[in-house]
Each structure stands twice: as C-alpha cells, then as structure tokens.
C-alpha cells in the first residue's frame, strides 16, 4: 500500500511518539523504584534551574525550607481548585495532610536529582513529538477528522499530564495522584496507537469478520490489564507508605504491610493468565500463524510470563529495583499489545490472515 509523503511523515512521527511514551513510562519506573520522585522539588525547573546542580554547595543554604514552602503554596492552590469543583473533603484532606503540610525538602542527592531530571527531559521530548503529531494530523482533515480530533485531544491530555506531574511533585507523591498519572499515561498511549493504526488503514475498505466472542474475550483481557495495573499501583502506594514508616529499611516488611492489596493483585494475575490462555487458543484457531493478530497474541503471552516472573522476584526477593522497573514497563507493553490486537480484530492494514471471509 502506497502512502503520500505527508502520510508517511505523520505515521513516522506518531510511531516515534509511541516509542517515546514507552520510554517515558520506563523512565517513570526508574524514578519510582529508586525513590527519585522528589529529586527535583519544583516544576518545571529543578531547584530553580533549567540544568540542575551536581553538588549541594551550588544550592542556597535554606533550600530545604525554601522549596518546601513553594510546594505548600502550590498545594493550597490545588486544594482551592478541588474545592471549586465540589471535592471539598479531598481539598480539606490535602490542606491538613501532615505529610504535606509539615513536609521538608529531602537532603540533596545528585543521583536522584538527575534521575528525575532525565525523566523530565524524556517527557519534554515526548511532548514535542505529540505536538508535531497533532500538527501533521491536519493533513487528514478531509478524509479522517477522527485522527485530527484525537491527536489534538492527546495534546491537551499531555498538557494536563504535565500539570498533574507538578502536583505529584508538590504533594510529595500523594498516592491517588500517582495512580491517576499512570492511568492518563495509558490513555495517551492508547490514543497514539489508535491514530497510528487509523492512518495505516485509511485506504483499506475491507473489514475482518471477527466473531463476537473473540472481541469479548479480547476486550475482557484488556480491561483486566487496566484493573491489574491500577491494583498494582495501589500495591506500590502501600509499599511506599510502609517504606516511609520504616525509614527505607526492612524491605521485606514493606511487602508484609501491603499483603492484603498484594493478595488481590496475585489473585487477579491468575485470572489474567487464564483469560489470556483462552484468548491465545481462540486467536490461534481463527487466524493463521503469519497474521498480525496471532503475532500480537504470542507477544502478549510472552510478556505475561515475564511479568509473572518479575512479580515473583518482587515478592520473594524484597523488591529489587530492576524487577520493579521491569514490572512497570512489561505491564505497559502488555496493555499496548492487547489494545493494538483489539484494533486489528476490526480492521488490519498488515497481514490479514483471518480464516474468516472479508467483507
């Protein structure tokens, strides 16, 4: 299938955006697993500088109280915004939360500061790529307004995500905001995958006649992925809570403290495996081996096995950072693969390979 130069340009930038989003999620995992989220106490600058310091001597003597005061001020504005939208109890909680109100900036740590700073640089690059994607999407205005609309919506979501990132910093990683931050990231990723897919099959007028139960199982698997990621974030929140109580020591106790939520996470993981085994068998039965559908399902199944292995390491080896990072990026890859699989069950611009007839 031949594409115009404008189409190829959009597809290339959109694909780069998707790759950048995965890299950004990976970077976020590194930040979270190394406890570098507060490495930069302000946003968008870092310690009031565009390029952060490498030594504590480069900071003012009162930097710990200075930046804590700025964070408190930002939280007060955020609480007012919540109050204006009717979330009075949540606003009150943020205003009175001792971990926020009495928070003092951590001692400067160059490694954590630069880890967070690099994460922000990757975020900035991703934002630029999504801006270009939105700009180039206007080529499709006549033929596919949905590509234009979603590309612009994604740009709005990225701007909101950047603002929410500043709240994550100023609120000292308040749990529910971290969860929202992750879910919005998945939403942005899904939109980017969708617009790229739509641009690839714009000239294709045939649809795959996929049976309803195949779509239902695939949709169920995708929903389970999202729920599992959400619960996984809650597990991490509980672990962070116990880590704070124990001042970063006794790592196995962090897991014990999160045992209740962790049990839910493990139980759902078993259901995820069962549903995906069923989905694998269904896809294998109805699509030929060379089809994009079967390739995506095979990749998903490998990711699930690696994810289960990483989860076991986290549980029994006291949360090694490398396993934490792998667990986060694998979860995101699984979401991306299964979302793309669902799209390809409706229409595919690649190897169709369906055993069903085409319309």
C-alpha positions in Angstrom: 0.0 0.0 0.0 1.4 3.4 -1.0 1.2 6.4 1.2 1.8 10.0 0.4 4.8 11.9 1.8 2.5 13.7 4.3 1.0 10.4 5.4 4.4 8.8 5.9 5.6 11.8 7.9 2.6 11.7 10.2 3.0 7.9 10.6 6.7 8.2 11.4 6.3 11.0 14.0 3.3 9.2 15.5 5.3 6.0 15.8 8.2 7.9 17.4 5.7 9.3 19.9 4.5 5.8 20.8 8.1 4.6 21.3 8.8 7.8 23.4 5.8 7.1 25.6 7.1 3.6 26.4 10.5 5.1 27.2 8.8 7.7 29.4 6.9 5.0 31.3 10.2 3.2 31.7 11.9 6.3 33.0 9.0 6.9 35.4 9.5 3.3 36.7 13.2 4.1 37.3 12.2 7.2 39.2 9.7 5.4 41.3 11.9 2.3 42.1 14.8 4.5 43.1 12.8 6.9 45.1 13.8 9.8 43.0 10.3 11.4 42.6 11.3 14.3 44.9 14.8 14.6 43.3 13.6 17.9 41.9 11.4 19.8 44.4 9.9 22.2 41.9 8.5 22.1 38.4 9.1 22.7 35.5 12.6 23.8 36.7 14.7 21.7 39.0 15.9 23.6 42.2 15.0 26.8 40.3 17.4 25.9 37.5 16.9 24.6 33.9 20.0 22.4 34.4 20.1 21.1 38.0 23.1 21.3 40.3 25.5 18.4 40.9 26.6 19.5 44.3 24.7 20.7 47.4 27.2 23.6 47.6 25.5 25.0 44.4 22.2 25.4 46.3 21.2 28.2 48.7 21.7 27.5 52.4 17.9 27.5 53.1 17.0 25.4 50.1 15.2 22.7 52.1 12.7 25.1 53.7 12.5 27.4 50.6 11.3 24.7 48.3 9.0 23.1 50.9 7.3 26.5 51.2 6.8 26.7 47.5 5.3 23.2 47.4 2.9 24.0 50.2 1.8 27.1 48.3 1.1 25.1 45.2 -0.9 22.5 47.2 -3.1 25.3 48.6 -3.9 26.4 45.0 -4.6 22.8 44.1 -6.9 22.4 47.1 -8.8 25.6 46.1 -9.3 24.1 42.6 -10.6 20.9 44.0 -12.9 22.8 46.3 -14.3 24.8 43.4 -15.2 21.6 41.6 -17.0 20.3 44.7 -14.4 18.0 46.1 -14.4 19.6 49.5 -13.4 16.6 51.6 -10.5 15.9 49.3 -9.4 19.5 49.3 -9.6 19.6 53.1 -7.5 16.4 53.3 -4.8 17.9 51.2 -4.8 21.1 53.3 -4.5 19.1 56.5 -2.3 16.2 55.5 0.6 16.2 57.9 2.9 14.6 55.3 2.3 17.6 53.0 1.9 20.4 55.5 4.9 19.5 57.6 7.0 18.2 54.7 10.6 19.4 54.4 12.7 19.1 51.3 14.9 16.0 51.4 18.7 16.3 51.7 20.1 16.9 48.2 21.1 13.7 46.4 22.7 14.3 42.9 21.8 10.8 41.6 18.1 11.2 42.5 18.0 14.8 41.2 19.5 13.8 37.8 17.3 10.7 37.6 14.2 12.8 37.9 15.6 15.5 35.6 16.3 12.9 32.8 12.8 11.7 33.3 11.5 15.2 32.7 13.7 15.6 29.6 12.2 12.5 28.1 8.8 13.9 29.0 9.6 17.1 27.2 10.8 15.3 24.1 7.6 13.2 24.1 5.5 16.3 24.4 7.3 17.8 21.4 6.7 14.7 19.3 3.0 14.7 20.3 2.8 18.4 19.3 4.2 17.5 15.9 1.8 14.6 15.6 -1.1 16.9 16.2 0.3 19.5 13.7 0.8 16.9 11.0 -2.6 15.3 11.6 -4.3 18.2 9.9 -3.4 16.6 6.6 -6.2 14.1 7.3 -8.8 16.8 7.9 -10.8 15.9 4.8 -10.5 12.1 5.0 -10.4 11.3 8.7 -11.3 14.0 11.1 -11.1 11.5 14.0 -7.3 11.4 13.5 -7.1 15.2 13.8 -9.5 15.3 16.8 -7.8 12.6 18.8 -4.3 13.9 18.1 -5.4 17.4 19.4 -7.1 15.7 22.4 -3.9 13.9 23.1 -2.0 17.1 23.1 -4.5 18.5 25.7 -4.0 15.4 27.8 -0.3 15.7 27.7 -0.5 19.3 28.9 -2.8 18.2 31.7 -0.4 15.3 32.5 2.4 17.8 32.7 0.4 19.9 35.2 -0.5 16.8 37.1 3.1 15.9 37.2 3.8 19.2 39.0 1.1 18.3 41.6 2.8 14.9 42.0 5.9 16.7 43.0 4.4 19.4 45.2 2.1 17.0 47.0 5.1 14.7 47.8 3.7 11.8 45.7 0.2 11.7 47.2 -1.0 8.1 46.2 -4.2 8.8 44.3 -2.5 11.4 42.1 0.2 8.9 41.2 -2.4 6.4 40.2 -4.2 9.0 38.0 -0.9 10.0 36.5 -0.3 6.3 35.4 -3.8 5.8 34.0 -3.7 9.1 32.0 -0.3 7.9 30.6 -2.0 4.7 29.4 -4.8 6.8 27.9 -2.4 8.9 25.9 -0.6 5.8 24.7 -3.9 4.2 23.6 -4.8 7.3 21.6 -1.4 7.4 19.9 -1.6 3.7 18.9 -5.2 4.3 17.6 -4.3 7.3 15.4 -1.2 5.5 14.0 -3.4 2.4 13.3 -6.1 4.5 11.6 -3.6 6.3 9.4 -2.2 2.9 8.3 -5.5 1.5 7.1 -7.2 4.7 5.8 -7.2 3.4 2.3 -8.4 -0.1 3.3 -12.2 -0.5 2.8 -12.5 -4.1 4.0 -13.2 -5.3 7.5 -12.4 -8.6 9.2 -15.5 -10.6 10.2 -14.3 -11.4 13.7 -16.8 -13.4 15.8 -18.3 -11.5 18.7 -16.9 -13.9 21.4 -13.3 -13.2 20.1 -13.9 -9.5 20.6 -15.5 -10.0 24.0 -12.6 -12.1 25.3 -10.0 -9.6 23.9 -11.9 -6.7 25.5 -12.1 -8.6 28.8 -8.4 -9.3 28.7 -7.7 -5.6 28.1 -10.0 -4.5 30.9 -8.3 -6.9 33.2 -4.9 -5.4 32.2 -6.1 -2.0 33.2 -7.6 -3.2 36.5 -4.4 -5.1 37.3 -2.2 -2.0 36.6 -4.5 0.0 38.9 -4.2 -2.5 41.7 -0.5 -2.8 41.1 -0.2 1.0 41.6 -2.2 0.6 44.9 0.2 -2.1 46.0 3.1 0.3 45.3 1.3 3.0 47.3 1.0 0.7 50.3 4.6 -0.3 50.0 5.7 3.4 49.9 3.6 4.0 53.0 5.3 1.3 54.9 8.7 2.2 53.5 8.2 5.7 54.9 7.2 4.4 58.3 10.4 2.2 58.4 12.7 4.9 57.0 13.5 2.8 54.0 14.7 -0.2 56.0 13.4 -3.8 56.4 12.3 -4.1 52.8 10.5 -7.4 53.4 8.3 -5.7 55.9 7.1 -3.4 53.2 5.6 -6.4 51.3 4.1 -7.7 54.5 2.4 -4.3 55.1 0.8 -4.4 51.7 -0.2 -8.1 51.9 -4.0 -7.5 51.6 -3.8 -5.5 48.4 -0.9 -7.7 47.2 -3.1 -10.8 47.6 -5.8 -9.2 45.3 -3.0 -8.4 42.8 -1.9 -12.0 42.8 -5.4 -13.5 42.6 -6.2 -11.2 39.6 -2.9 -12.2 38.0 -4.1 -15.8 37.9 -7.4 -14.7 36.3 -5.4 -12.7 33.7 -3.3 -15.8 32.8 -6.4 -17.9 32.4 -8.2 -15.4 30.2 -5.2 -14.9 28.1 -4.6 -18.7 27.7 -8.2 -18.8 26.4 -7.6 -15.8 24.1 -4.4 -17.4 22.8 -6.2 -20.6 21.9 -9.1 -18.6 20.2 -6.7 -16.4 18.2 -4.6 -19.4 17.2 -7.7 -21.2 16.0 -9.1 -18.4 13.9 -6.0 -16.7 12.5 -3.1 -18.1 10.5 0.4 -18.1 12.1 1.7 -15.2 10.0 -1.2 -12.9 10.8 -0.5 -9.8 12.9 -3.3 -11.0 15.3 -1.5 -14.2 16.2 1.9 -12.5 16.4 0.5 -9.9 18.8 -1.2 -12.6 20.9 2.0 -14.6 21.0 4.0 -11.5 22.1 1.3 -10.7 24.7 1.6 -14.2 26.2 5.4 -14.0 26.4 5.0 -10.6 28.2 2.6 -12.1 30.7 5.0 -14.9 31.5 7.8 -12.4 32.0 5.5 -10.2 34.1 4.6 -13.2 36.4 8.3 -14.0 36.8 9.1 -10.3 37.6 6.2 -10.3 40.1 7.6 -13.4 41.8 11.0 -11.8 42.1 9.5 -8.7 43.7 7.6 -10.8 46.2 10.3 -13.2 47.3 13.5 -11.1 46.8 12.3 -8.0 48.7 11.5 -5.7 45.8 14.8 -5.3 43.8 14.6 -2.1 41.8 15.4 -3.8 38.5 12.4 -6.1 38.9 10.2 -3.1 39.8 11.2 -1.3 36.6 10.6 -4.5 34.5 7.2 -5.0 36.1 6.0 -1.5 35.2 7.3 -1.5 31.6 6.0 -5.0 30.9 2.6 -4.0 32.2 2.6 -1.1 29.8 3.8 -3.2 26.8 1.0 -5.8 27.5 -1.6 -3.0 27.5 -0.2 -1.6 24.2 0.0 -5.0 22.6 -3.6 -6.1 23.6 -5.1 -2.7 22.7 -3.4 -3.0 19.2 -4.7 -6.5 19.0 -8.2 -5.4 19.6 -7.9 -2.7 16.9 -6.6 -5.4 14.4 -9.6 -7.6 15.1 -11.8 -5.0 13.5 -9.5 -4.0 10.6 -5.9 -4.5 9.8 -3.6 -2.9 7.2 -1.0 -5.6 7.7 -1.1 -9.4 7.1 -4.8 -10.0 7.5 -4.5 -13.8 7.7 -8.0 -14.3 9.0 -9.7 -17.6 8.4 -12.9 -15.6 8.3 -14.0 -14.1 5.0 -13.5 -10.4 4.2 -16.4 -8.1 3.6 
